[in-house]
Each structure stands twice: as structure tokens, then as C-alpha cells.
């Protein structure tokens, strides 16, 4: 019966250790493949992130619009005073919003209320988007309650 030795000679051990590593070419190819995949995926991810931020702002503008309408019915006898501010929705014993953070859009700007509204009869709730200034087109267009 022929038995293989259980211990490796120093030469065999060195050969095995050398085979475990990667060559420089293999590392360069792997990095190139990862960079190629990242260049394909990153623009799509950024585009999705941008559209999801706009969609979140649209949902929040709509929710704020509904809260102001509820406030109008319950506390303002159906109409808003010209000096009404959104912060009033967070005040009182039974506030319409949890806190003032609900009045900040996804870009960190405050939502704006226009009384009377340009698009809705009584008022408009507006997010000026990432730029924080009125106007803009495409992804930078204003988000106004009642518009999709």
C-alpha cells in the first residue's frame, strides 16, 4: 500500500502558495469589469433617484393640500386668511401635522402656500424643487398641488 506523505515539502508548499494569489493582469481585468458595470448602472440609478425625489415631493404637496383644506373646513369657516402660513398646521392642541419637518420638501426647502392660488381656486401648495427658486423646466419644474 502506497501512502502519500501527509506533510508537504517546502518546494510544494511554495508552489501552492504562489498559485493562490492573483496576477496583476487578473486584477486589472476585474477592476475594468467593475468600472464598466458601474458606468452602466450609475446613470440609471441617479435617474431613478431623481424621479423618486420628485414623486415624493408630489405626494407631500398633495397631502399638505388636503391638510389645509381640512383646516379650512374645521377652523377657518371655509376660507383662509391672506396671512395664513403653513406653520399654523403644526400648532394647537390637535395639530394637523406632527411637526415643522413635515413642511420641508425632499430637497430641504420649505413648501410655500400661495393665497389665492394660480392653479387652484383658494390656494396652491408649491415646492420649488432642488433649485429652491420659482420656475424651471423638466426635472427642475415647480411642483404645484393639483397638477401632475
C-alpha positions in Angstrom: 0.0 0.0 0.0 1.4 3.3 -1.1 0.7 6.2 1.2 1.1 9.8 0.3 3.1 11.8 2.7 0.9 14.0 4.9 3.4 16.8 5.0 4.3 18.9 2.1 7.8 19.5 1.1 8.9 23.2 1.3 9.0 23.4 -2.5 5.5 22.1 -3.0 4.2 24.4 -0.2 5.8 27.4 -2.0 4.2 26.4 -5.4 0.8 26.2 -3.8 1.1 29.5 -2.0 2.1 31.1 -5.3 -0.9 29.7 -7.1 -3.3 31.2 -4.5 -2.7 34.9 -5.5 -3.9 36.9 -8.5 -1.7 38.2 -11.2 -1.6 41.9 -12.0 -3.4 41.3 -15.3 -6.3 39.5 -13.5 -6.7 42.3 -11.0 -6.7 44.9 -13.8 -9.3 42.9 -15.8 -11.5 42.6 -12.7 -11.3 46.3 -11.9 -12.1 47.2 -15.6 -15.2 44.9 -15.5 -16.4 46.6 -12.3 -15.8 50.1 -13.7 -17.7 49.1 -16.8 -20.7 47.8 -14.8 -20.6 50.9 -12.6 -20.7 53.2 -15.6 -23.8 51.4 -16.9 -25.7 51.2 -13.6 -24.8 54.6 -12.1 -26.7 56.8 -14.6 -29.8 54.6 -14.3 -29.6 54.7 -10.5 -29.2 58.5 -10.4 -32.2 58.9 -12.8 -34.4 56.7 -10.7 -33.3 58.6 -7.6 -34.2 62.0 -9.2 -37.6 60.8 -10.3 -38.4 59.3 -6.9 -37.5 62.5 -5.2 -39.9 64.4 -7.5 -42.6 61.8 -6.8 -42.1 62.1 -3.0 -42.5 65.9 -3.3 -45.7 65.5 -5.4 -47.1 63.1 -2.7 -46.2 65.6 0.1 -47.6 68.6 -1.8 -50.9 66.7 -2.2 -51.0 65.7 1.4 -50.4 69.2 2.6 -53.1 70.5 0.2 -55.6 68.1 1.9 -54.5 69.1 5.4 -55.0 72.8 4.5 -58.5 72.0 3.1 -59.3 70.2 6.3 -58.1 73.2 8.3 -60.3 75.5 6.2 -63.4 73.4 6.9 -62.7 73.0 10.7 -61.1 76.2 11.8 -61.3 78.9 9.1 -65.0 78.8 8.1 -64.2 77.6 4.6 -61.7 80.2 3.6 -58.1 81.1 4.5 -56.9 84.5 5.7 -54.4 86.1 3.4 -51.7 86.0 6.1 -52.1 82.2 6.7 -48.8 80.3 7.0 -48.3 76.5 6.8 -46.6 76.5 10.2 -50.1 77.0 11.7 -50.9 73.4 10.8 -48.3 72.2 13.4 -49.8 74.4 16.3 -52.6 73.9 18.8 -53.8 71.0 20.9 -54.8 68.8 17.9 -52.3 69.8 15.1 -52.9 68.8 11.5 -49.2 67.9 11.1 -46.8 66.2 13.6 -44.0 68.8 13.4 -42.4 71.5 11.3 -40.2 69.0 9.5 -43.4 68.0 7.5 -43.2 71.4 5.9 -39.8 70.7 4.3 -39.6 69.2 0.8 -37.2 66.4 -0.1 -34.5 68.9 -1.2 -34.5 70.7 2.2 -36.6 73.8 1.1 -39.8 74.9 2.7 -43.1 74.3 1.0 -44.9 77.6 0.0 -48.6 78.4 0.1 -50.0 81.0 -2.3 -53.3 82.6 -1.4 -55.3 82.8 -3.6 -53.9 80.1 -5.9 -53.0 80.5 -9.5 -53.9 76.9 -10.3 -56.4 76.0 -7.6 -59.1 78.5 -6.6 -58.4 79.0 -2.9 -54.7 78.3 -2.6 -51.7 76.4 -4.0 -49.1 74.5 -2.2 -45.7 74.7 -4.1 -42.3 73.0 -3.9 -39.8 74.9 -6.0 -37.7 71.8 -6.4 -34.0 71.3 -6.0 -33.1 74.9 -7.0 -35.5 76.4 -4.4 -36.5 79.2 -6.8 -39.7 79.7 -8.8 -39.7 78.5 -12.4 -37.7 75.8 -14.1 -38.4 73.1 -16.7 -38.3 69.3 -16.7 -36.8 67.9 -13.5 -36.4 71.4 -12.1 -40.0 72.4 -12.7 -42.1 73.6 -9.7 -44.4 71.0 -8.1 -47.8 72.5 -7.5 -50.8 70.9 -5.7 -53.4 69.7 -8.1 -51.0 69.3 -11.0 -49.5 66.0 -12.1 
